[in-house]
Amino acid sequence: MKAKILMVVMLMSLSTVLMAQTSRVTPKRMGMPANRPMNAMRGAGPANGLNLTDAQKEVFKQGMLSLQKQLQPLRNEIGEAEAHQKTLVTAEKPDMGAIDKNIEKIGALRIEMAKIQTKHRLEMRAQLTEEQRQKFDLFRGKMRQGKRPNGMRCGMM
């Protein structure tokens, strides 16, 4: 009886210690200054810091809406194809032909998305002045390296 009580007490104390050990990710841990609000990260994008005119802001806004409308159906198809891929792979007797075909479908959808995104990026870049283009391109270069201009890593969002 004493052994059971001792086990219950040990499990409860261990769970309390483990619960106390968990912590939330704070802005300071993410590489942001502690005094900077979390919603300030929302403005971190290619248009941030470009000193856009009101007309340019409107073109960027409309372009982003158009881009999202084009990409959403493709994202949905990719999600469906990836779910189907799980079904194909976990089948009792996997059909490699169907798996390969589905992988190619996912790849084709991602290629189509990349083409649309590149076209959009070039259209937005054409709206910028020479100085704005340099900042825009610098931002793109830092994103490829996995860093945001303020020092944050992309994977942290």
MIBA-898877 format. One record per residue (C-alpha): x, y, z; residue in three letters. Coordinates in steps of 0.5 Angstrom, whole numbers, plus 2048, in hexadecimal, padded with zeros to 3 digits. Example, Ala and Ser with C-alpha at 12.3 -4.5 7.8 and 13.67 -1.06 7.14 Angstrom:
2
8197F7810ALA;81B7FE80ESER;
END
This chain:
157
800800800MET;806805802LYS;8098037FBALA;8038057F7LYS;80280C7FBILE;80A80D7FALEU;80980C7F3MET;8038107F2VAL;8078167F6VAL;80D8157F1MET;8098157EBLEU;80581C7EDMET;80C81F7EFSER;80F81D7E9LEU;8098207E5SER;8098267E9THR;8118277E7VAL;8108267E0LEU;80A82B7DFMET;80E8307E3ALA;81482F7DEGLN;8108317D7THR;8108387D5SER;80E83C7D0ARG;81283F7CAVAL;8138467CCTHR;81484C7C7PRO;81B84C7CALYS;81C8457C9ARG;81A8467C1MET;82084B7C0GLY;81B8517C1MET;81C8567C6PRO;8188557CCALA;81585C7CCASN;81285B7C4ARG;80B8587C4PRO;80A8527C1MET;8058557BCASN;80B8597B9ALA;80D8537B5MET;8078537B1ARG;80A8597ADGLY;8108557ACALA;8108547A4GLY;81385679EPRO;80E85D79EALA;81185F7A5ASN;8168647A5GLY;81586679ELEU;81286C79FASN;80C86B79ALEU;807870797THR;80086F798ASP;7FF86D791ALA;805868792GLN;802865798LYS;7FB864795GLU;7FE86178FVAL;80285C794PHE;7FB85B798LYS;7F7859792GLN;7FD85578FGLY;7FD851796MET;7F6850795LEU;7F684D78ESER;7FC849790LEU;7F9846796GLN;7F2844792LYS;7F784178CGLN;7FB83D792LEU;7F583A796GLN;7F2835791PRO;7F9833790LEU;7FB832797ARG;7F482E798ASN;7F6829793GLU;7FD828796ILE;7FA82779DGLY;7F5822799GLU;7FB81F795ALA;7FF81E79CGLU;7F981B79FALA;7F881679AHIS;80081579AGLN;7FF8127A1LYS;7FA80E79FTHR;7FE80B799LEU;80480A79DVAL;8008077A3THR;7FC80279FALA;7FD7FA7A0GLU;8007F979ALYS;803800797PRO;802802790ASP;80980578EMET;806807787GLY;80080B78BALA;80580E790ILE;80A81078BASP;804814787LYS;80281778DASN;80981A78FILE;80981D788GLU;803820789LYS;80582378FILE;80B82578CGLY;807828786ALA;80382C78ALEU;80982F78EARG;80C831788ILE;806835786GLU;80683878CMET;80D83A78BALA;80B83D784LYS;806841787ILE;80A84478DGLN;80F846788THR;80B849784LYS;80884D789HIS;80E84F78CARG;811852785LEU;80A856785GLU;80B85978CMET;81285A78AARG;81185E784ALA;80C863788GLN;81386578CLEU;81886A78BTHR;81F86878AGLU;821869792GLU;81A866794GLN;81C86078FARG;82385F793GLN;82085F799LYS;81B85A797PHE;820855794ASP;82485679ALEU;81F85379EPHE;81E84E799ARG;82584C79AGLY;82584C7A1LYS;81E8477A1MET;82284279DARG;8278427A2GLN;8228407A7GLY;8238477ABLYS;81E84D7ABARG;8218547ABPRO;8208557B3ASN;82484E7B4GLY;81E84A7B5MET;81E8437B2ARG;8198417ADCYS;81783B7B1GLY;81583E7B7MET;80F8417B5MET;
END
